[in-house]
């Protein structure tokens, strides 16, 4: 696969909104061709948590988010995620 210097293949999200989320946009076909040519894949892992704060300023619990996504051989996104709520024991 020959890349031309004058073509744009990636773009940071910051050009759309400076105070927004950070990230990088890819041209999907170019990325897929490159990955297939090299025999590579891309894996995205998700790990996160959200703590809830009550009016008493105590946290009653936390939401956990975990998952994994990847591009399959047809360049489609596959994967899944799950969430779990953990309730804290308060006195």
Secondary structure, DSSP 4 states (H G I P E B T S, - for coil): -PPPTTS--EEEGGGT-TTS---EEE-HHHHHHHHHHHT---EEEEEEEEEE--TTS---EEEEEEEEEEE-TTS-EEEEEEEEEEEPP--
